[in-house]
Amino acid sequence: MAAALLVEDVVAEFLKAFRREASGTWICVEPTTFEGPNGRMQVTPGTAFEPGSTFMGADLAKWLDEQLAKLGRRTSH
């Protein structure tokens, strides 16, 4: 159980580096490094991930939505 809480804390922390627009686009608002679906990723402020676009072989907008949903949070914020 403690490991699951730790994972949730890590996910919640890196999600703070992004802002989700109503269109579903995620925009990085502060530098961050995290383990993404295809390995370690470094993202700089201003980088935007639109639904359906790929970055390092992954649809990061969809993946970020999935991470947010795992925390039990809605995708509109």
N, C-alpha and C positions, 0 to 999 in steps of 0.2 A: 504494500500500500504506500509506503514512503517513497518508493521509486516512482510510482504513478504521480504522486504529488509533485515530485521534483520535475518530472517531464512537463507537467502542466505549468509549473512556475517558469520554466525555460521558454515554453511556447508563449505564455502571456508576456514575458519580457521582450522577446524579439518582435511580437506583434505591435508593441508600443512604438517601434521604429517606423511604422506605416500608418497611413491614413487611407481609409476606404471611401471612395467617391460613390455617389448614388448610382452611377453607371456601372459599378462593379470594378472599376479600375483602382488598383492599389498604388499609392505613391509613397516612396520612401521619404521620411522627414528627418531622419538622423542616421549617421553611418551605422551599419550593423553587419555582423558576420554570424551565420547560422548554418545548421545542417539542413539543407533542403532535400527535395525528393531525389536528386541526383548527385548529392555530395555537398561539400562545404561551399557556401556562397558568401560573397562580400558584395554589399549593395551600398551605393552612395546616395545622399540626398538628391531628390529630384528625379530619380529613376522611377518610371511608371510601368506597371504591368497591367495590360488590358486583357479582359477575358478573351480566351482563344489564341493569344499570342504566346510564343514560347521564349524562354530564357534558359540557356544551358539544357535544352531538350525537354523542358517541363512548362506546363501552363501554370505559372506561379500565381496568377489571380485566382484560379480554381483551387490550387493547393492552399493558398492563404485563407480562402473561404472555408476550406475543410478544416484547417487548424483552428480557426475561430469557432466553428461548429463543435469541435471536440471539447472546447472549453464551455460549451453550453451557452454561447453568446450568439446573438443574431448578427446577420451580415450587414445590417444597416446601422451605421453609427457615424 
